[in-house]
Amino acid sequence: MIRSTVFVTVALLLSGCATPLVSSRSEPLSRDDPRVVFLADSLAAMARDRHSLVGAARLSLEAPDLRFSRPQRVALRRPASLRVEILGLFNQVAAILTTDGARYQFFDLESSEVEEGEAGRSLLWEVARVDLEPREVVGLLLGAPVQAGSVLESARGRDDGSLLLGFRLAADATRRVFEFDASSGLVGVRHRAADGSLVWEAEYSDYRNLGERLFAHQIALDFPAQQAQATFYFGTAELNRPLPASAFVLENASR
């Protein structure tokens, strides 16, 4: 089993949100509406064009059994590769967690040992009580949590110009609703199970230019089952830097 340090690390990366997405009255729109088509195409383009991220961030966590705020360095690459470096008091690396979606490795500076194993479907549940696969986490942090095979099934508009697009995931009948503000910026996502229960929601804010792209430097996630909220603040971020597979493998570890 992964030691408790990993629980803290991944919980910081994956738990949490600020306030729920604001709801108000909305009216159904045709899926052929030009703005609906534009936003659906924009989502698909983001999922296609954003393939990696390198950044420095601070994670602030509020949970029933844990409060935490700590700097980290993060690298990720589609479809499911993650590398998280937990920094100590003087910005030295205290621990590293990596996964390529198939295996995980963990290095703890205190013990100087590398622990590794299969990254099964329940890996993140076991270490952080978060029912997400690495693939889902990568999409969320890239700001483009669109899964292949998603089918647009609903669109609604509000008087303030904001829009809601609902997608059904053909693989498991779950649903995601993407919320856009009046300027077509993605501000929130809700993911519901097949029975309609809320699994997680995300909020995106503090958009800044990264080259020719806008990127949300504050990402808040909420997992109701875990009763945990956290805010992920990017100090620096770089999209689409080439990252080799070796970036997600610790040296001197067996494969």
C-alpha positions as CSV (number, residue, x, y, z in Angstrom):
1,M,0.0,0.0,0.0
2,I,1.1,3.5,-0.7
3,R,2.1,5.3,2.5
4,S,0.1,8.1,4.1
5,T,2.3,10.8,2.5
6,V,0.8,9.9,-0.9
7,F,-2.7,10.2,0.5
8,V,-1.9,13.8,1.4
9,T,-0.2,14.5,-1.9
10,V,-2.9,13.2,-4.2
11,A,-5.7,14.6,-2.0
12,L,-4.2,18.0,-2.5
13,L,-4.1,17.6,-6.2
14,L,-7.5,16.0,-6.7
15,S,-9.9,17.0,-3.9
16,G,-11.9,20.0,-3.8
17,C,-13.9,23.1,-4.7
18,A,-15.0,26.5,-3.6
19,T,-18.7,27.4,-4.0
20,P,-21.1,25.3,-6.1
21,L,-21.8,26.5,-9.6
22,V,-24.5,29.1,-9.7
23,S,-27.8,27.9,-11.0
24,S,-30.6,30.0,-12.5
25,R,-33.5,29.7,-14.9
26,S,-32.6,28.6,-18.4
27,E,-34.3,27.8,-21.6
28,P,-33.6,25.0,-24.0
29,L,-31.7,25.7,-27.2
30,S,-31.4,23.8,-30.4
31,R,-28.2,21.8,-30.8
32,D,-28.0,23.5,-34.2
33,D,-27.9,27.0,-32.6
34,P,-24.7,28.7,-33.9
35,R,-23.4,29.5,-30.5
36,V,-24.0,25.9,-29.3
37,V,-22.1,24.6,-32.3
38,F,-19.3,27.0,-31.7
39,L,-18.9,26.1,-28.0
40,A,-19.1,22.3,-28.7
41,D,-16.5,22.7,-31.4
42,S,-14.3,24.8,-29.0
43,L,-14.5,22.1,-26.4
44,A,-13.4,19.5,-28.9
45,A,-10.6,21.7,-30.1
46,M,-9.3,22.3,-26.5
47,A,-9.3,18.5,-25.9
48,R,-7.4,17.9,-29.1
49,D,-4.9,20.8,-28.8
50,R,-4.0,20.8,-25.1
51,H,-1.8,17.7,-24.7
52,S,0.6,18.6,-21.8
53,L,1.2,21.0,-19.0
54,V,4.1,22.0,-16.7
55,G,3.5,24.3,-13.8
56,A,4.1,25.4,-10.3
57,A,1.1,25.7,-8.0
58,R,-0.1,25.9,-4.5
59,L,-2.8,23.5,-3.3
60,S,-5.1,24.6,-0.5
61,L,-7.2,21.8,1.0
62,E,-10.2,21.8,3.4
63,A,-11.5,18.4,4.4
64,P,-13.0,16.9,7.6
65,D,-9.8,15.3,8.6
66,L,-7.2,17.4,6.9
67,R,-6.2,21.0,6.2
68,F,-3.3,21.7,4.0
69,S,-1.6,24.4,1.8
70,R,1.7,23.6,0.1
71,P,3.6,24.4,-3.1
72,Q,4.1,21.7,-5.7
73,R,5.5,21.2,-9.2
74,V,3.2,19.4,-11.6
75,A,3.8,17.9,-15.0
76,L,1.1,16.0,-17.0
77,R,0.6,14.6,-20.4
78,R,-2.4,13.1,-22.2
79,P,-3.8,10.6,-22.0
80,A,-3.0,9.7,-18.3
81,S,0.5,10.6,-17.2
82,L,1.1,12.6,-14.0
83,R,4.1,13.7,-12.1
84,V,3.7,15.6,-8.8
85,E,6.7,16.9,-6.8
86,I,5.9,17.9,-3.3
87,L,8.0,20.7,-2.0
88,G,9.3,21.2,1.5
89,L,9.9,24.3,3.6
90,F,12.7,25.6,1.5
91,N,11.3,24.4,-1.9
92,Q,13.4,21.2,-1.8
93,V,11.7,18.1,-3.2
94,A,10.3,16.1,-0.3
95,A,8.4,13.5,-2.3
96,I,7.5,12.5,-5.9
97,L,4.5,10.7,-7.2
98,T,4.3,9.6,-10.8
99,T,1.9,7.5,-12.8
100,D,1.5,6.8,-16.5
101,G,-2.0,5.5,-16.0
102,A,-0.8,1.9,-15.9
103,R,1.7,2.0,-13.0
104,Y,2.6,4.4,-10.2
105,Q,5.8,5.1,-8.4
106,F,6.4,7.0,-5.2
107,F,9.7,8.4,-3.8
108,D,9.9,9.6,-0.2
109,L,13.1,11.7,0.6
110,E,12.9,10.6,4.2
111,S,13.2,6.9,3.5
112,S,15.0,7.3,0.1
113,E,13.0,4.4,-1.2
114,V,10.9,4.0,-4.4
115,E,7.6,2.2,-4.0
116,E,5.8,1.2,-7.1
117,G,2.9,-1.0,-8.4
118,E,-0.1,-1.3,-10.7
119,A,-2.2,1.9,-11.1
120,G,-5.5,0.2,-11.1
121,R,-8.9,1.8,-11.4
122,S,-9.1,2.2,-7.6
123,L,-5.6,3.7,-7.2
124,L,-6.7,7.3,-6.6
125,W,-9.6,6.1,-4.5
126,E,-7.2,4.2,-2.2
127,V,-4.8,7.1,-1.8
128,A,-7.1,10.1,-1.7
129,R,-10.7,8.8,-1.5
130,V,-11.2,10.4,-5.0
131,D,-13.0,8.2,-7.5
132,L,-11.1,9.5,-10.6
133,E,-8.7,7.8,-13.0
134,P,-5.5,9.6,-14.0
135,R,-7.0,10.2,-17.4
136,E,-9.8,12.3,-15.9
137,V,-7.4,14.3,-13.7
138,V,-5.2,15.2,-16.7
139,G,-8.3,16.5,-18.6
140,L,-9.5,18.5,-15.6
141,L,-6.1,20.2,-15.0
142,L,-5.7,21.0,-18.7
143,G,-9.0,22.7,-18.6
144,A,-10.5,20.4,-21.2
145,P,-12.2,17.5,-19.5
146,V,-13.9,16.2,-22.6
147,Q,-13.9,12.4,-23.1
148,A,-13.8,10.6,-26.4
149,G,-17.2,9.4,-27.4
150,S,-19.1,12.2,-25.6
151,V,-22.4,13.0,-27.3
152,L,-24.0,16.4,-27.1
153,E,-27.6,15.8,-25.9
154,S,-28.8,19.2,-24.5
155,A,-28.2,22.9,-24.6
156,R,-29.7,25.6,-22.5
157,G,-29.3,29.4,-22.4
158,R,-29.8,32.0,-19.7
159,D,-30.9,35.6,-19.9
160,D,-27.4,36.8,-18.9
161,G,-25.9,35.1,-22.0
162,S,-24.4,32.1,-20.3
163,L,-24.9,28.6,-21.7
164,L,-25.0,25.1,-20.5
165,L,-24.1,22.2,-22.7
166,G,-24.9,18.6,-21.6
167,F,-22.9,15.6,-22.9
168,R,-23.6,11.9,-22.4
169,L,-20.6,9.6,-22.1
170,A,-21.5,6.7,-24.3
171,A,-19.2,4.3,-22.5
172,D,-20.9,4.4,-19.1
173,A,-24.0,6.6,-19.5
174,T,-22.6,9.3,-17.2
175,R,-23.2,12.9,-18.0
176,R,-21.2,16.2,-17.9
177,V,-22.7,19.7,-18.1
178,F,-20.3,22.4,-19.2
179,E,-21.1,26.0,-18.2
180,F,-19.9,28.9,-20.2
181,D,-20.2,32.6,-19.4
182,A,-21.5,35.3,-21.7
183,S,-18.1,35.7,-23.3
184,S,-17.9,31.9,-24.1
185,G,-15.4,31.2,-21.4
186,L,-15.6,27.8,-19.6
187,V,-16.4,28.5,-15.9
188,G,-17.7,25.2,-14.6
189,V,-18.2,21.5,-15.2
190,R,-20.5,19.0,-13.4
191,H,-20.1,15.3,-13.7
192,R,-23.1,13.1,-12.8
193,A,-23.4,9.3,-12.5
194,A,-25.9,7.4,-14.5
195,D,-28.4,7.7,-11.7
196,G,-28.1,11.5,-11.7
197,S,-26.1,11.8,-8.5
198,L,-23.3,14.5,-8.5
199,V,-19.8,12.8,-8.6
200,W,-17.7,15.9,-8.9
201,E,-17.8,19.5,-10.1
202,A,-15.1,21.9,-11.1
203,E,-14.8,25.7,-11.4
204,Y,-12.4,27.6,-13.6
205,S,-11.4,31.2,-13.0
206,D,-8.5,33.7,-13.1
207,Y,-8.0,33.3,-16.8
208,R,-4.7,34.6,-18.2
209,N,-2.9,34.5,-21.6
210,L,-0.5,31.7,-22.2
211,G,0.8,32.6,-25.6
212,E,-2.2,32.7,-27.8
213,R,-4.3,30.7,-25.3
214,L,-6.3,31.6,-22.3
215,F,-5.7,29.3,-19.3
216,A,-7.5,29.2,-16.0
217,H,-4.9,29.8,-13.2
218,Q,-7.4,28.8,-10.5
219,I,-9.1,25.5,-10.6
220,A,-11.4,24.4,-7.8
221,L,-12.7,20.9,-7.5
222,D,-15.4,19.5,-5.2
223,F,-16.0,15.8,-4.5
224,P,-19.2,15.6,-2.4
225,A,-18.7,12.0,-1.2
226,Q,-15.4,13.0,0.3
227,Q,-16.7,16.3,1.8
228,A,-13.5,17.9,0.7
229,Q,-12.8,21.2,-1.1
230,A,-9.5,22.4,-2.4
231,T,-8.3,25.2,-4.7
232,F,-5.5,24.7,-7.1
233,Y,-3.6,28.0,-7.8
234,F,-1.1,28.1,-10.7
235,G,1.7,30.5,-10.2
236,T,3.3,29.6,-13.5
237,A,2.0,27.3,-16.3
238,E,3.2,26.2,-19.7
239,L,1.0,24.3,-22.1
240,N,2.1,21.8,-24.7
241,R,5.8,21.5,-23.7
242,P,7.1,18.2,-25.2
243,L,7.3,15.7,-22.3
244,P,9.0,12.3,-22.9
245,A,7.7,9.1,-21.3
246,S,10.8,9.2,-19.1
247,A,9.5,12.3,-17.3
248,F,6.9,10.0,-15.7
249,V,9.3,7.3,-14.6
250,L,11.6,7.6,-11.5
251,E,15.2,6.6,-12.1
252,N,16.7,3.5,-10.4
253,A,13.2,1.8,-10.1
254,S,12.3,-1.6,-11.6
255,R,9.7,-1.7,-14.4
